[in-house]
Amino acid sequence: MGIDYGDARIGIAISDPFGWTAQPVETIKWKNNIIYPVERIRNLVEKYDVKKIIVGYPRNMNGTLGQRAIKTDRFIEYLAAAAGDLEIIKWDERLSTVAANKILNETGVKSARKKKTIDLIAATYILQGYLDSMRNDSTRNKENGEMKYDNAKNASTSGEKE
């Protein structure tokens, strides 16, 4: 499952059973009540038999973490509490929204509809990036942005095989 977390909307994508392609599933609209989206994600995890959750992790272009990363860390803490032993991976999402906007512009989506779909496309883009990296072990290192969330509330770079 790929997640693009935002203050008002959360995009959700799921991979095919073989882990080759990411498909958009839904956008969860929420405001001020983190319990609702976390519960909805937990339901989707059960429905789709999810094994891992890939959360887009916002870094600044220079690699540092800002306010957005702090908010995302809080969201991941809530998600980890609800997900139990399910593995949660933080994935560098730099330029995912830019790429999603480019796709929407190239396909002629009107700006009124963009707001409704941008998070969904970004989640798909994040998950597809992760899936692509899993097929190419030579790129699977610190540079591709993978960090495992270990429920002890810290991230560690992962280079081990699954």
NUDO-531096 format. One record per residue: residue number from 0; residue in one letter; x, y, z negated of N, C-alpha, C in turn. Coordinates in pm, whole numbers, plus 50000, padded with zeros to 5 digits. Each point is the difference from the previous one (the first is absolute). Last residue first. Example, Ala and Ser with C-alpha at 12.3 -4.5 7.8 and 13.67 -1.06 7.14 Angstrom:
// residues 2
(1,"S",(51285,49775,49292),(50082,50119,49994),(49923,50109,49927)) (0,"A",(50029,49428,50007),(49911,50119,50000),(50090,50120,50000)) 
***
This chain:
// residues 162
(161,"E",(51432,49130,49819),(49878,49962,49929),(49962,49858,50027)) (160,"K",(50496,50290,49976),(49900,49934,50086),(49880,49963,49915)) (159,"E",(50323,50428,49876),(49989,49854,49991),(49894,49946,50095)) (158,"G",(50138,50460,49888),(50064,49946,50118),(49987,49850,50002)) (157,"S",(49803,50491,49741),(49993,49857,50022),(50073,49960,50126)) (156,"T",(49975,50414,49592),(50019,49968,50142),(50005,49850,50015)) (155,"S",(49716,50238,49610),(50135,49952,50028),(50010,49966,50147)) (154,"A",(49677,50293,49607),(50017,49944,50135),(50144,49955,50013)) (153,"N",(49636,50056,49559),(50115,50056,50071),(50013,49931,50134)) (152,"K",(49679,49897,49623),(49991,50139,50041),(50131,50057,50050)) (151,"A",(49866,49552,49890),(50065,50062,49885),(50015,50148,50029)) (150,"N",(49820,49717,50329),(49905,50007,49888),(50064,50048,49871)) (149,"D",(50217,49990,50449),(50012,49882,49915),(49910,49998,49877)) (148,"Y",(50073,50172,50542),(49948,50055,49876),(49991,49883,49904)) (147,"K",(50332,50067,50446),(49898,49923,49929),(49960,50071,49873)) (146,"M",(50188,50184,50487),(50029,49998,49857),(49890,49921,49933)) (145,"E",(50202,50147,50531),(49925,49908,49915),(50048,50009,49856)) (144,"G",(50160,50242,50420),(49910,50062,49905),(49926,49907,49906)) (143,"N",(50360,49961,50361),(49864,49995,50050),(49896,50044,49898)) (142,"E",(50486,49977,49914),(49967,50105,50096),(49854,49995,50044)) (141,"K",(50209,49667,49708),(49966,50126,49934),(49952,50108,50097)) (140,"N",(49948,49526,50201),(50093,50044,49898),(49954,50134,49943)) (139,"R",(49899,49673,50427),(49938,49990,49868),(50100,50033,49891)) (138,"T",(50064,49952,50485),(49964,50136,49959),(49944,50003,49859)) (137,"S",(50130,49592,50207),(50118,50084,50006),(49970,50144,49960)) (136,"D",(49661,49653,50038),(50076,50000,49875),(50121,50092,50004)) (135,"N",(49532,49974,50258),(50136,50032,50040),(50086,50014,49875)) (134,"R",(49536,49912,49979),(50037,49915,50113),(50144,50022,50043)) (133,"M",(49805,50261,49658),(50009,49862,49950),(50039,49904,50113)) (132,"S",(49915,50460,50091),(50129,49983,49932),(50018,49857,49948)) (131,"D",(49589,50126,50200),(50106,49997,50100),(50136,49976,49935)) (130,"L",(49628,50064,49718),(49993,49870,50069),(50112,49987,50103)) (129,"Y",(49956,50416,49779),(50044,49896,49908),(50003,49864,50070)) (128,"G",(49822,50358,50241),(50144,50021,49979),(50058,49893,49909)) (127,"Q",(49535,50010,50058),(50067,49947,50120),(50152,50017,49989)) (126,"L",(49730,50187,49658),(50002,49854,49994),(50072,49941,50121)) (125,"I",(49941,50467,49997),(50086,49959,49887),(50012,49848,49995)) (124,"Y",(49697,50181,50313),(50138,50030,50039),(50098,49954,49892)) (123,"T",(49544,49979,49905),(50033,49899,50101),(50145,50016,50043)) (122,"A",(49826,50324,49715),(50013,49873,49927),(50041,49888,50096)) (121,"A",(49902,50419,50192),(50125,50006,49924),(50023,49870,49923)) (120,"I",(49590,50053,50224),(50108,49979,50097),(50136,50002,49928)) (119,"L",(49629,50101,49737),(49987,49863,50048),(50113,49965,50097)) (118,"D",(49951,50441,49850),(50054,49916,49893),(49996,49853,50037)) (117,"I",(49811,50321,50304),(50145,50017,49988),(50060,49908,49893)) (116,"T",(49516,50067,50136),(50078,49883,50042),(50150,50008,49974)) (115,"K",(49651,50342,49903),(49941,49874,49956),(50089,49880,50029)) (114,"K",(50116,50440,50145),(50001,49998,49854),(49948,49867,49946)) (113,"K",(49981,50087,50467),(50135,49971,49953),(50005,49986,49848)) (112,"R",(49611,50145,50256),(50009,49856,49973),(50137,49961,49945)) (111,"A",(49917,50448,50128),(49899,49967,49899),(50007,49853,49961)) (110,"S",(50275,50169,50356),(50048,50033,49866),(49898,49970,49890)) (109,"K",(50014,49710,50459),(49970,50138,49963),(50037,50026,49855)) (108,"V",(50226,49637,50349),(49906,50008,49887),(49984,50146,49959)) (107,"G",(50282,49781,50365),(49895,50099,50019),(49897,50009,49889)) (106,"T",(50427,49739,50065),(49877,49930,50037),(49881,50093,50009)) (105,"E",(50431,50160,49871),(50018,49933,50129),(49875,49928,50047)) (104,"N",(50008,50203,49568),(50005,50102,50106),(50010,49936,50138)) (103,"L",(50020,49717,49625),(49866,50056,50013),(49995,50107,50109)) (102,"I",(50420,49813,49893),(49913,49897,50060),(49861,50057,50024)) (101,"K",(50299,50273,49767),(50041,49988,50140),(49911,49898,50073)) (100,"N",(49947,50049,49536),(49946,50116,50072),(50033,49993,50149)) (99,"A",(50190,49675,49722),(49856,49978,50010),(49934,50115,50076)) (98,"A",(50457,50038,49900),(49979,49898,50103),(49850,49974,50020)) (97,"V",(50117,50290,49655),(50037,50062,50127),(49974,49902,50114)) (96,"T",(49952,49840,49569),(49885,50085,50035),(50027,50073,50132)) (95,"S",(50349,49738,49826),(49887,49914,50037),(49878,50081,50040)) (94,"L",(50453,50157,49838),(49953,50017,50138),(49885,49908,50039)) (93,"R",(50238,49859,49563),(50035,50124,50071),(49956,49991,50145)) (92,"E",(49956,49673,49621),(49897,50038,50097),(50032,50129,50074)) (91,"D",(50222,49556,49702),(50027,50136,50043),(49902,50039,50111)) (90,"W",(49881,49636,49628),(50060,50006,50134),(50013,50145,50044)) (89,"K",(49920,49643,49544),(49998,50139,50045),(50073,50004,50134)) (88,"I",(49737,49573,49765),(50124,50052,50058),(49978,50144,50042)) (87,"I",(49782,49577,49673),(49976,50132,50057),(50135,50055,50046)) (86,"E",(49760,49489,49854),(50118,50082,50028),(49958,50132,50067)) (85,"L",(49706,49694,49646),(50015,50030,50142),(50118,50095,50021)) (84,"D",(49805,49829,49576),(50131,49956,50047),(50026,50029,50148)) (83,"G",(49620,50282,49777),(50063,49888,49930),(50138,49969,50055)) (82,"A",(49660,50356,50116),(50041,49895,50094),(50066,49881,49932)) (81,"A",(49852,50412,49776),(49883,49929,50054),(50039,49879,50085)) (80,"A",(50337,50281,49817),(49922,49949,49887),(49880,49919,50048)) (79,"A",(50262,50225,50322),(50072,49886,49944),(49924,49938,49883)) (78,"L",(49833,50401,50188),(49983,49887,50093),(50067,49875,49946)) (77,"Y",(50062,50404,49768),(49860,49955,49987),(49977,49875,50086)) (76,"E",(50419,50201,50046),(49986,49946,49864),(49858,49947,49977)) (75,"I",(50090,50229,50400),(50056,49864,50002),(49992,49936,49862)) (74,"F",(49874,50453,50042),(49903,49914,50067),(50049,49854,49999)) (73,"R",(50297,50320,49841),(49888,49983,49906),(49893,49908,50058)) (72,"D",(50359,50119,50280),(50046,49911,49893),(49889,49974,49898)) (71,"T",(49924,50321,50334),(49993,49864,50055),(50046,49899,49897)) (70,"K",(50038,50455,49892),(49858,49961,50006),(49985,49857,50051)) (69,"I",(50430,50178,50009),(49959,49984,49860),(49853,49956,49994)) (68,"A",(50179,50114,50418),(50052,49870,49954),(49959,49973,49856)) (67,"R",(49896,50420,50185),(49918,49897,50065),(50045,49861,49954)) (66,"Q",(50254,50381,49867),(49871,49987,49929),(49916,49888,50055)) (65,"G",(50496,49933,50145),(49932,50121,49957),(49872,49970,49925)) (64,"L",(50518,49773,50163),(49860,49979,49966),(49940,50129,49948)) (63,"T",(50424,49903,50374),(49964,50024,49861),(49851,49974,49979)) (62,"G",(50234,49985,50431),(50004,49877,49921),(49962,50018,49854)) (61,"N",(49992,50322,50379),(50138,49980,49954),(50013,49878,49908)) (60,"M",(49574,50138,50175),(50085,49966,50114),(50146,49978,49961)) (59,"N",(49632,49892,49634),(50030,50120,50078),(50095,49960,50113)) (58,"R",(49659,49638,49811),(50130,50061,49971),(50010,50129,50080)) (57,"P",(49591,49623,49851),(50041,50128,50060),(50135,50051,49949)) (56,"Y",(49754,49502,50083),(50063,50077,49894),(50059,50128,50058)) (55,"G",(49610,49583,50103),(50082,50105,50057),(50053,50090,49890)) (54,"V",(49871,49484,49925),(49950,50136,49977),(50096,50099,50064)) (53,"I",(49854,49453,50018),(50104,50093,50043),(49941,50140,49988)) (52,"I",(49896,49482,49790),(49947,50132,50031),(50119,50090,50032)) (51,"K",(49890,49430,50010),(50085,50115,49966),(49925,50128,50035)) (50,"K",(49778,49587,50048),(50115,49949,49924),(50093,50111,49953)) (49,"V",(49438,49931,50145),(50125,50075,50015),(50108,49943,49909)) (48,"D",(49511,49886,50157),(50102,49912,49946),(50140,50061,50017)) (47,"Y",(49555,50198,50101),(50094,49967,50107),(50114,49910,49953)) (46,"K",(49649,50137,49696),(49930,49969,50125),(50096,49951,50109)) (45,"E",(50174,50160,49581),(49932,49871,49988),(49937,49958,50132)) (44,"V",(50191,50424,49985),(50108,49900,49978),(49940,49861,49992)) (43,"L",(49706,50364,50010),(50054,49970,50134),(50113,49898,49992)) (42,"N",(49817,50157,49595),(49899,49922,50073),(50050,49961,50138)) (41,"R",(50267,50290,49748),(50001,49867,49938),(49900,49908,50069)) (40,"I",(50002,50449,50126),(50118,49932,50051),(50009,49859,49944)) (39,"R",(49665,50275,49830),(49970,49966,50140),(50117,49926,50063)) (38,"E",(50058,50167,49565),(49905,49887,50001),(49967,49957,50142)) (37,"V",(50265,50382,49951),(50076,49883,49953),(49910,49876,49999)) (36,"P",(49807,50424,50105),(50080,49943,50109),(50080,49877,49958)) (35,"Y",(49726,50205,49656),(49924,49957,50118),(50088,49944,50111)) (34,"I",(50194,50195,49604),(49946,49866,49978),(49926,49950,50124)) (33,"I",(50178,50448,49946),(50092,49902,50060),(49948,49857,49986)) (32,"N",(49786,50498,50008),(49974,49876,49928),(50080,49887,50064)) (31,"N",(49998,50466,50168),(50000,50012,49853),(49972,49871,49922)) (30,"K",(49892,49978,50508),(50044,50126,49940),(49985,49989,49849)) (29,"W",(49969,49703,50522),(49992,50009,49855),(50043,50139,49955)) (28,"K",(49917,49620,50446),(49988,50140,49959),(49984,50004,49848)) (27,"I",(50217,49637,50367),(49929,50014,49873),(50000,50147,49963)) (26,"T",(50044,49711,50478),(50049,50115,49924),(49913,50011,49876)) (25,"E",(50127,49545,50321),(49908,50104,49956),(50074,50115,49935)) (24,"V",(50192,49641,50299),(49883,49940,49935),(49900,50108,49959)) (23,"P",(50436,49905,50387),(49933,50090,49905),(49875,49933,49943)) (22,"Q",(50438,49721,50162),(49871,50051,50049),(49940,50093,49896)) (21,"A",(50509,49754,50158),(49918,50068,49899),(49873,50052,50066)) (20,"T",(50355,49566,50126),(49941,50130,50033),(49916,50052,49885)) (19,"W",(50266,49596,49957),(50058,50061,50120),(49949,50140,50025)) (18,"G",(49903,49619,49662),(50086,50111,49960),(50068,50069,50116)) (17,"F",(49661,49631,49978),(50139,49966,50028),(50097,50109,49957)) (16,"P",(49515,50044,49963),(50046,49889,49915),(50147,49962,50020)) (15,"D",(49868,50508,50095),(49940,49875,50047),(50057,49886,49915)) (14,"S",(49984,50474,49763),(50070,49930,50109),(49918,49879,50045)) (13,"I",(49823,50488,49793),(50025,49860,49967),(50077,49937,50117)) (12,"A",(49871,50528,49766),(50022,49914,50117),(50033,49860,49950)) (11,"I",(49795,50521,49817),(50029,49859,49974),(50015,49926,50132)) (10,"G",(49996,50541,49760),(49988,49913,50116),(50045,49860,49966)) (9,"I",(49794,50428,49709),(50102,49896,49999),(49975,49910,50120)) (8,"R",(49863,50539,49802),(49973,49880,50082),(50118,49904,49991)) (7,"A",(49993,50407,49749),(49857,49991,50029),(49962,49874,50076)) (6,"D",(50455,50101,49855),(49918,50056,49892),(49851,49985,50023)) (5,"G",(50346,49639,50218),(49981,50145,50003),(49907,50045,49889)) (4,"Y",(50302,49539,50232),(49934,50064,49886),(49993,50151,50018)) (3,"D",(50045,49536,50301),(50042,50139,50011),(49921,50077,49895)) (2,"I",(50126,49447,50082),(49924,50107,49938),(50066,50134,50027)) (1,"G",(49972,49431,50161),(50070,50127,50005),(49910,50110,49945)) (0,"M",(50047,49427,49964),(49915,50118,50000),(50090,50124,50000)) 
***
